[in-house]
Amino acid sequence: MRILIHGINFSPELTGIGKYSGEMAEWLADQGHEVRVVTAPPYYPQWKIADGYANAWRKEQVKGARGKEQGSRGKRGKGQGSWDKVQGEDVSLEPCALNLVPMLVYRCPVWVPAKPSGLKRIAHLASFALSSFPVMLRQIFWRPDVVLVVEPPMFCAPQAWLVARLSGCKAWLHIQDYEVDAAFDLGLLKGAALRRLVAGCERWLMRRFDRVSTISQRMVERALTKGVEASRVVLFPNWVDIGEQEQGSRGKDEQVQGARCKGQVIGYRAELGIAADAVVALYSGNMGGKQGLEILAQAARLLMQDSRFKVQGSREKTHGSRDKGQGTSEKLVPCTLNLTPDIVFVFCGNGAGRADLLAQCAGLPNVRFMDLQPLERLGELLAMADIHLLPQRADAADLVMPSKLTGMLASTRPVVATAHPETELASVVSGCGLVVPPEQPQAFAEAVMSLANDGALRARLGAAGRAYAEANLDRDAVLGRFEAEIKAVARGKM
């Protein structure tokens, strides 16, 4: 089957929509489908074009997951995936030795603002829609069986639908984020009249697609309220590679936990100056506007101010919270507490909100910053954490289902999340972590504190999260159901 995928984010982006779109395309290619992708150069979450990529029209051939057996990584870099990429217009279409159906990726230029805001984001998304339109039109001659467009951006949906109709094939809209609702609810766009106009266009367009999928049950319900027929709506959640994560993290976890029992510090704890007996609360992912990241700094400051949990260690040179990867040369003395536990916050990621979070954490010796880490160290990163942190703004809690949640649940670590009780996020996390109301830093800090004090509770909730991931989020199971649905659509079963 020939599948054309259209979306602004794609591999080798390590987080968010690009990660899942890349894994989906790679998985489909490995099942023997012919896959083409029209996308932009990687830029997220740093909001700049990644090294090794030109902001121009380029065509790449990608071997897919089976290329792992050959050890090919191409420009994606060691530990960041399995792709073997060749750039340039004259790309050979000879089958790869292990993956008989190579995947073609068309990169289209995009304007990337250094500091994204409401209007700048709109211009950013529109620039990709315009630059990718002629490339999408060329795919009509390829005669795809299904055209799948990933939202955001909604700007790409009209051309994807048009290409599908001109090709005589089915059109599929996959919604990772209701960007229109989020833009107004978060204040990025304003005006009742403008909202009615944009929402009306969105509803009209969504009803034209043969299938509309999204990643959570509440988001499915929202699609129904927008007028999409129930028979056309599909639940297509994000996933986690249970086997790969278990293989990558179990050895590291045993190694790290064994060292901690002996009072030894290895791996990230050694690099970041964190004591073996400290409890690490980890936030890892994009640092953007919808996360409500300020609660992380507020909770860290509250715990520092609480005499029961004040860090007794000190810096030899104090310039605020340590930022690994930003060129600092300060020497950090590992934190030690006379009272247990010593809670250390680690914030790992990049994005438009990172600078503000750094400023808010200034002077906090119980906070560490890291850039996004390569996939080859994912197991080590997960092994460092004792608690995962998942903040969300109150007005975004049911507009999106955080993509980072899948990896958290599979990591056997509990989660502290902010969400209202009636939201789907709260429903999922309540069985494997603690949920507190959004924008209440005292409650958030107390939740972290209660888990830090109770190792047995952490173990029980972490195991529950793993069981949920195995039952509901396994990659092969999720993508297998999706493949069956897309085959049915292509055969014309509506």
Secondary structure as UniProt FT lines:
FT   STRAND          2..6
FT   TURN            11..12
FT   HELIX           17..30
FT   TURN            31..32
FT   STRAND          34..39
FT   TURN            44..47
FT   TURN            51..52
FT   STRAND          58..62
FT   HELIX           65..70
FT   HELIX           74..76
FT   TURN            78..79
FT   STRAND          85..87
FT   STRAND          103..107
FT   HELIX           118..138
FT   HELIX           139..142
FT   STRAND          146..151
FT   HELIX           154..156
FT   HELIX           157..167
FT   STRAND          170..175
FT   HELIX           179..185
FT   TURN            186..187
FT   HELIX           192..206
FT   TURN            207..208
FT   STRAND          211..214
FT   HELIX           217..225
FT   TURN            226..227
FT   HELIX           230..232
FT   STRAND          233..235
FT   HELIX           242..261
FT   TURN            262..263
FT   HELIX           267..272
FT   TURN            276..277
FT   STRAND          279..284
FT   TURN            290..291
FT   HELIX           294..305
FT   HELIX           307..309
FT   STRAND          322..324
FT   TURN            325..327
FT   STRAND          343..348
FT   TURN            352..353
FT   HELIX           354..360
FT   TURN            361..363
FT   TURN            365..366
FT   STRAND          367..370
FT   HELIX           375..377
FT   HELIX           378..384
FT   STRAND          387..390
FT   HELIX           394..396
FT   TURN            397..399
FT   TURN            403..404
FT   HELIX           405..410
FT   TURN            411..412
FT   STRAND          415..418
FT   TURN            421..422
FT   HELIX           424..429
FT   TURN            430..432
FT   STRAND          433..436
FT   TURN            438..439
FT   HELIX           441..452
FT   HELIX           455..472
FT   HELIX           475..490
FT   TURN            491..492
//
